[in-house]
Amino acid sequence: MAQLPLQGFRILDLSIWQQGTYATAMLADMGADVIKIESYANVDPGRGMASASGQGNPYFNTLNRGKRSLVVDLKTEAGQEVFWKLVETADVFHNNMRYGVMERLGVTFERIQAVNPRCILSNATGWGHLGPDARRGAMDTLAQARGGFMSVTGEGEESPPTMAGFPQADHVGAIVSGYGIVLALMHRERTGEAQEVNTSLYGSQLAIQSYNITGALWTDETVGRRRHHERRPTWNHFQAGDGKWFMIGALPPDKWWKQLCEVMGTPDLATGENATAAQRWERNEEIIARMDEVFLTRTRDEWVRAFHEADMLVEPVLDYLEIGQDPQAWANDYLVKVPHPETGEEMPMVGSPVNLSRSPARIERMGPAFGQHTEEVLLEAGYTWDDITALQARGAFGSPPD
């Protein structure tokens, strides 16, 4: 089996929920040894997100796959001793705590450097490490709001601002955080110099809307929310006769318009006063209404099949269960199967979006049980069983709640 790109790198991971945990899950997919740090007083809340259907905990397992779990209480002297012992051989210490929490625990970049000059510090915060709101708390939806995403999402200005139907700020923030960690590792491998990596939910939201925000600042005009009939015919969503939706994403519009009309069976819409995009824009609402009527005459899949046969840029709006049946997702390992740790049953899971030809990602295991690898990690760090017993007596691992 090929060696993975991050094999041999160790990451200490003090993160919870999604922004921090998904970043290190992606790095674990690529071979990093990710040690998830928790304590009885601060268990990752994701452990309590079990499926209502009784099918385990897809939330926690997706975000913590491939990691090992260590229980240590950083608020105790013995717990701090264990932590700093692990820092000695770590490549990265990663956290997504509110800015300032690590400082109160005495975990600063300066102290990390004193213990291990090669260890990188990664902070995935809400609003960035500088500025007046650096220490404010943040959640996914708050970043979607302040980051502008909600201002352009929804069906027209008459509708309220709408957040995404999934925690996109957390996941985009995680991807940016993982990207930052890999960049810092590359820099260190070339120069020997470790550094501090700061990413945030807010900065990540601005990044994914970069050209929209830049354009607004250049023109002093904001985009706002557009309704269905305010969008161009070749860049719009439509409902078919079975109630399902599909999306047309064909640019430039004049290149595709005649072919689009041929598939719809409306050749009259492609000539005369409708020949160019500029002309069609003058009558946009009328054209969209005509298209709405036409598309109600067949099912979504019938329309998509017809457009695909004509090599048109049209795709169905799939729900999550339909994605599970999409052969394209399975062919590229965007969906994979991972054995359930208790039943051994092969469970579907979203895999890595990056495919490396010589060292493809792999999910070694689902998320670890709480404290599952505590002794294993400590023995690797040089502690003996007697040492572990003594650390436990000193409160290094905390105490289970009553």
C-alpha positions as CSV (number, residue, x, y, z in Angstrom):
1,M,0.0,0.0,0.0
2,A,1.4,3.4,-1.0
3,Q,2.7,5.7,1.7
4,L,0.4,8.6,2.1
5,P,1.6,12.2,1.8
6,L,1.3,13.2,5.4
7,Q,2.4,9.8,6.9
8,G,5.0,10.5,9.7
9,F,3.4,13.9,10.6
10,R,1.7,14.1,14.1
11,I,-1.0,16.6,14.8
12,L,-2.3,17.3,18.3
13,D,-5.9,18.3,17.8
14,L,-7.8,20.2,20.5
15,S,-10.9,21.0,18.4
16,I,-14.6,20.4,18.6
17,W,-17.8,20.7,16.5
18,Q,-16.8,21.0,12.8
19,Q,-14.5,23.8,11.7
20,G,-11.5,22.4,13.6
21,T,-12.3,18.7,13.4
22,Y,-13.0,18.4,9.7
23,A,-9.7,20.1,8.9
24,T,-7.8,17.4,10.7
25,A,-10.0,14.6,9.4
26,M,-9.0,15.5,5.9
27,L,-5.3,15.5,7.0
28,A,-5.8,12.1,8.6
29,D,-7.2,10.8,5.3
30,M,-3.8,11.7,3.9
31,G,-1.9,9.8,6.5
32,A,-1.4,12.3,9.4
33,D,-1.4,10.8,12.9
34,V,-4.1,12.9,14.5
35,I,-4.4,12.7,18.2
36,K,-7.8,14.1,19.4
37,I,-7.5,15.7,22.8
38,E,-10.5,15.7,25.1
39,S,-11.3,15.7,28.8
40,Y,-14.2,14.6,30.9
41,A,-15.0,18.2,31.5
42,N,-14.8,19.1,27.8
43,V,-16.0,16.3,25.7
44,D,-16.5,17.2,22.0
45,P,-20.2,17.9,21.8
46,G,-20.3,16.1,18.5
47,R,-20.2,12.8,20.4
48,G,-23.8,13.5,21.5
49,M,-25.1,14.0,17.9
50,A,-26.3,10.4,17.4
51,S,-28.7,9.8,14.6
52,A,-32.4,9.8,15.6
53,S,-32.8,6.7,13.4
54,G,-30.4,4.7,15.6
55,Q,-27.9,4.4,12.8
56,G,-24.9,5.5,15.0
57,N,-23.3,8.9,14.8
58,P,-22.5,10.0,11.3
59,Y,-21.8,13.5,12.5
60,F,-18.9,12.6,14.9
61,N,-17.5,9.8,12.7
62,T,-17.3,11.9,9.6
63,L,-15.5,14.7,11.4
64,N,-13.2,12.6,13.4
65,R,-12.5,9.6,11.2
66,G,-9.0,8.2,11.2
67,K,-8.0,9.9,14.5
68,R,-6.9,8.5,17.9
69,S,-8.5,9.7,21.1
70,L,-6.5,10.9,24.2
71,V,-8.1,11.9,27.4
72,V,-6.1,14.5,29.3
73,D,-7.2,17.5,31.5
74,L,-5.1,20.6,30.6
75,K,-6.4,22.4,33.6
76,T,-4.4,20.2,35.9
77,E,-0.6,20.2,36.5
78,A,-0.3,16.6,35.6
79,G,-2.4,17.1,32.5
80,Q,-0.2,20.0,31.4
81,E,2.8,17.8,31.9
82,V,1.4,15.1,29.6
83,F,0.5,17.8,27.0
84,W,3.9,19.3,26.8
85,K,5.5,15.9,26.7
86,L,3.5,15.2,23.5
87,V,4.4,18.6,22.1
88,E,8.0,17.5,22.1
89,T,7.3,15.2,19.1
90,A,4.4,16.9,17.5
91,D,4.5,18.6,14.1
92,V,1.3,20.6,14.6
93,F,-0.9,21.7,17.5
94,H,-4.3,22.6,16.1
95,N,-7.3,24.1,17.9
96,N,-10.5,26.0,17.2
97,M,-11.1,27.5,20.6
98,R,-12.2,31.1,21.0
99,Y,-9.1,33.3,20.7
100,G,-7.6,33.8,24.1
101,V,-8.5,30.4,25.6
102,M,-5.2,28.8,24.8
103,E,-3.4,31.8,26.3
104,R,-5.2,31.3,29.6
105,L,-4.0,27.7,29.5
106,G,-0.5,28.9,28.9
107,V,-0.4,27.4,25.4
108,T,1.3,30.1,23.3
109,F,3.3,29.9,20.2
110,E,6.3,31.2,22.2
111,R,6.1,28.4,24.7
112,I,5.5,25.8,22.0
113,Q,8.7,27.0,20.3
114,A,10.6,26.8,23.5
115,V,9.6,23.1,23.9
116,N,9.7,22.1,20.2
117,P,10.9,24.7,17.6
118,R,9.6,22.5,14.8
119,C,6.0,22.5,16.1
120,I,3.4,24.6,14.2
121,L,0.5,26.3,16.0
122,S,-2.8,26.3,14.1
123,N,-5.6,28.5,15.3
124,A,-9.0,28.2,13.6
125,T,-11.0,31.0,15.1
126,G,-14.3,32.8,14.4
127,W,-13.3,36.3,13.3
128,G,-9.5,36.2,13.0
129,H,-6.8,36.7,15.5
130,L,-6.6,40.5,15.1
131,G,-9.1,43.3,15.3
132,P,-11.8,44.4,17.8
133,D,-13.8,41.2,17.7
134,A,-10.9,38.7,17.7
135,R,-12.1,37.3,21.1
136,R,-15.8,37.1,20.3
137,G,-17.4,33.7,20.0
138,A,-18.6,32.5,16.6
139,M,-20.8,29.8,15.1
140,D,-21.3,28.7,11.5
141,T,-24.5,30.7,10.9
142,L,-23.0,33.9,12.4
143,A,-20.2,33.7,9.9
144,Q,-22.7,33.1,7.1
145,A,-24.5,36.3,8.2
146,R,-21.5,38.6,8.8
147,G,-19.6,37.2,5.9
148,G,-22.2,38.2,3.3
149,F,-23.4,34.8,2.2
150,M,-26.9,35.2,3.6
151,S,-27.3,38.6,2.0
152,V,-27.2,37.0,-1.5
153,T,-29.0,33.7,-0.7
154,G,-32.8,33.5,-1.0
155,E,-35.6,33.9,-3.5
156,G,-35.5,37.7,-4.2
157,E,-35.2,40.8,-2.0
158,E,-38.7,40.2,-0.7
159,S,-37.6,37.0,1.0
160,P,-35.6,37.0,4.1
161,P,-31.8,36.4,4.0
162,T,-31.3,32.6,4.0
163,M,-28.5,30.5,5.4
164,A,-27.2,27.4,3.7
165,G,-29.0,24.1,4.3
166,F,-25.8,22.7,5.8
167,P,-23.0,24.2,7.9
168,Q,-21.0,25.5,4.9
169,A,-19.1,28.2,6.9
170,D,-17.7,25.5,9.2
171,H,-16.7,23.2,6.3
172,V,-15.2,25.9,4.1
173,G,-13.4,27.2,7.2
174,A,-12.1,23.7,7.8
175,I,-10.8,23.3,4.3
176,V,-9.0,26.7,4.5
177,S,-7.5,25.6,7.9
178,G,-6.2,22.3,6.5
179,Y,-4.8,24.2,3.5
180,G,-3.0,26.6,5.9
181,I,-1.5,23.7,7.9
182,V,-0.2,22.0,4.8
183,L,1.4,25.3,3.6
184,A,3.1,25.7,7.0
185,L,4.4,22.2,6.9
186,M,5.8,22.7,3.4
187,H,7.5,25.9,4.6
188,R,9.0,24.1,7.6
189,E,10.2,21.2,5.5
190,R,12.0,23.7,3.2
191,T,13.4,26.1,5.7
192,G,13.2,24.3,9.1
193,E,11.1,27.2,10.4
194,A,7.8,26.6,12.2
195,Q,5.2,29.3,12.3
196,E,1.7,30.2,13.6
197,V,-1.2,29.6,11.2
198,N,-4.3,31.7,11.8
199,T,-7.5,31.1,9.8
200,S,-11.2,31.9,10.6
201,L,-14.8,31.3,9.7
202,Y,-15.1,35.0,8.7
203,G,-12.0,35.1,6.5
204,S,-13.1,31.9,4.8
205,Q,-16.5,33.2,4.0
206,L,-15.0,36.3,2.3
207,A,-12.6,34.1,0.4
208,I,-15.3,31.9,-1.2
209,Q,-17.1,35.1,-2.3
210,S,-13.9,37.0,-3.3
211,Y,-14.8,38.2,-6.8
212,N,-18.4,39.1,-5.7
213,I,-17.2,41.2,-2.8
214,T,-14.3,42.7,-4.7
215,G,-16.7,43.7,-7.5
216,A,-19.1,45.3,-5.1
217,L,-16.3,47.3,-3.5
218,W,-15.1,48.4,-7.0
219,T,-18.5,49.5,-8.2
220,D,-20.1,50.5,-4.9
221,E,-23.0,48.2,-5.9
222,T,-24.0,45.1,-4.0
223,V,-25.5,42.0,-5.6
224,G,-28.5,41.2,-3.4
225,R,-30.9,38.3,-3.7
226,R,-32.5,37.5,-7.1
227,R,-35.8,35.7,-7.8
228,H,-36.2,33.0,-10.3
229,H,-37.6,35.4,-13.0
230,E,-34.8,37.8,-12.4
231,R,-32.1,35.3,-13.5
232,R,-31.1,34.7,-17.0
233,P,-32.7,31.8,-18.9
234,T,-29.4,30.0,-19.4
235,W,-28.4,30.4,-15.7
236,N,-31.4,29.4,-13.8
237,H,-33.3,26.6,-11.9
238,F,-36.5,25.1,-13.2
239,Q,-39.2,22.8,-11.9
240,A,-40.2,19.8,-13.9
241,G,-43.6,18.1,-14.1
242,D,-42.8,15.6,-11.3
243,G,-42.1,18.5,-8.9
244,K,-38.3,17.9,-9.0
245,W,-35.8,20.6,-10.1
246,F,-32.9,20.9,-12.4
247,M,-30.3,23.6,-13.1
248,I,-29.2,25.1,-16.4
249,G,-25.7,26.6,-16.2
250,A,-24.8,27.4,-19.8
251,L,-22.4,30.3,-20.5
252,P,-21.9,32.2,-22.6
253,P,-25.7,32.4,-23.2
254,D,-25.7,33.2,-26.9
255,K,-23.6,30.1,-27.6
256,W,-26.2,27.8,-26.1
257,W,-29.5,29.5,-26.5
258,K,-30.5,28.1,-29.9
259,Q,-29.6,24.5,-28.9
260,L,-31.5,25.0,-25.6
261,C,-34.6,26.1,-27.5
262,E,-34.4,23.1,-29.9
263,V,-34.4,20.7,-26.9
264,M,-37.3,22.6,-25.4
265,G,-39.2,22.4,-28.6
266,T,-39.5,26.2,-28.8
267,P,-37.5,27.3,-31.8
268,D,-39.4,30.6,-32.0
269,L,-37.7,31.7,-28.8
270,A,-34.3,31.6,-30.6
271,T,-35.0,34.1,-33.4
272,G,-36.0,37.6,-34.0
273,E,-36.3,39.7,-30.9
274,N,-34.9,36.8,-28.8
275,A,-31.8,36.2,-30.8
276,T,-29.3,37.8,-28.4
277,A,-28.8,37.8,-24.7
278,A,-29.2,41.6,-24.6
279,Q,-32.6,41.3,-26.4
280,R,-33.8,38.5,-24.2
281,W,-32.9,40.4,-21.0
282,E,-35.4,43.1,-22.0
283,R,-38.2,40.4,-22.0
284,N,-36.6,38.1,-19.4
285,E,-39.7,37.6,-17.1
286,E,-41.9,36.7,-20.1
287,I,-39.3,34.2,-21.4
288,I,-38.8,32.6,-18.0
289,A,-42.6,32.2,-17.6
290,R,-42.7,30.4,-21.0
291,M,-39.9,28.1,-20.1
292,D,-41.6,27.3,-16.7
293,E,-44.7,26.1,-18.7
294,V,-42.7,24.0,-21.1
295,F,-40.7,22.3,-18.4
296,L,-43.8,21.2,-16.6
297,T,-44.6,18.8,-19.5
298,R,-41.9,16.2,-18.6
299,T,-40.2,14.8,-15.6
300,R,-36.9,16.1,-14.3
301,D,-35.0,13.0,-15.4
302,E,-36.5,13.1,-18.9
303,W,-35.4,16.7,-19.3
304,V,-31.9,16.1,-18.0
305,R,-31.5,13.1,-20.2
306,A,-32.7,15.1,-23.3
307,F,-30.3,17.9,-22.5
308,H,-27.4,15.5,-21.9
309,E,-28.0,13.9,-25.2
310,A,-27.6,17.3,-26.7
311,D,-24.4,17.8,-24.7
312,M,-26.0,20.7,-22.8
313,L,-24.8,22.1,-19.5
314,V,-27.8,21.0,-17.4
315,E,-27.8,18.9,-14.2
316,P,-30.4,17.7,-11.8
317,V,-30.9,19.2,-8.3
318,L,-30.2,16.0,-6.2
319,D,-31.1,15.5,-2.6
320,Y,-28.7,13.6,-0.3
321,L,-30.3,10.2,-0.9
322,E,-30.1,10.7,-4.6
323,I,-26.4,11.5,-4.3
324,G,-26.0,8.1,-2.7
325,Q,-27.2,6.6,-5.9
326,D,-25.0,8.7,-8.2
327,P,-22.4,6.5,-9.9
328,Q,-20.2,9.5,-10.5
329,A,-19.7,10.0,-6.8
330,W,-18.7,6.4,-6.3
331,A,-16.5,6.2,-9.4
332,N,-14.3,9.0,-8.0
333,D,-14.3,7.8,-4.4
334,Y,-16.2,10.9,-3.4
335,L,-18.4,8.3,-1.6
336,V,-16.7,5.4,0.0
337,K,-17.6,2.6,2.4
338,V,-15.9,2.3,5.8
339,P,-16.4,-0.7,8.3
340,H,-18.5,0.2,11.3
341,P,-16.2,-0.4,14.4
342,E,-18.8,-2.4,16.3
343,T,-20.8,-4.3,13.6
344,G,-18.2,-4.5,10.9
345,E,-20.9,-3.4,8.4
346,E,-19.7,-1.4,5.4
347,M,-21.1,2.1,5.9
348,P,-21.3,4.8,3.2
349,M,-19.3,8.0,4.0
350,V,-18.2,11.0,2.0
351,G,-14.5,10.5,1.1
352,S,-11.7,12.9,0.1
353,P,-12.3,15.4,-2.7
354,V,-8.6,15.2,-3.7
355,N,-7.4,12.3,-5.8
356,L,-3.7,11.7,-5.9
357,S,-2.6,9.2,-8.5
358,R,0.2,7.6,-6.5
359,S,-0.9,8.0,-2.9
360,P,-4.7,8.3,-2.8
361,A,-6.4,9.2,0.5
362,R,-7.9,6.5,2.6
363,I,-10.2,6.5,5.6
364,E,-8.5,4.1,8.1
365,R,-11.3,4.0,10.6
366,M,-14.3,5.9,11.9
367,G,-14.1,8.3,14.8
368,P,-12.5,7.0,18.0
369,A,-14.3,6.1,21.2
370,F,-13.7,8.6,24.0
371,G,-10.2,8.0,25.4
372,Q,-9.7,4.9,23.3
373,H,-6.0,5.5,22.6
374,T,-4.9,7.3,25.7
375,E,-2.6,4.5,27.0
376,E,-1.3,3.7,23.5
377,V,-0.3,7.4,22.8
378,L,1.3,7.8,26.2
379,L,3.3,4.6,25.9
380,E,4.5,5.8,22.5
381,A,5.6,9.1,24.2
382,G,7.9,7.1,26.5
383,Y,5.7,6.7,29.6
384,T,5.6,3.4,31.4
385,W,2.5,1.7,32.8
386,D,3.7,2.8,36.3
387,D,4.0,6.4,35.0
388,I,0.5,6.3,33.6
389,T,-0.9,5.0,36.9
390,A,0.9,7.8,38.8
391,L,-0.4,10.4,36.3
392,Q,-3.9,9.1,36.8
393,A,-3.5,9.5,40.6
394,R,-2.4,13.1,40.1
395,G,-5.6,13.8,38.1
396,A,-4.0,14.1,34.6
397,F,-7.0,12.5,33.0
398,G,-9.7,14.1,35.1
399,S,-12.6,12.2,36.6
400,P,-15.7,10.9,34.9
401,P,-18.9,12.8,35.9
402,D,-21.1,11.2,38.5
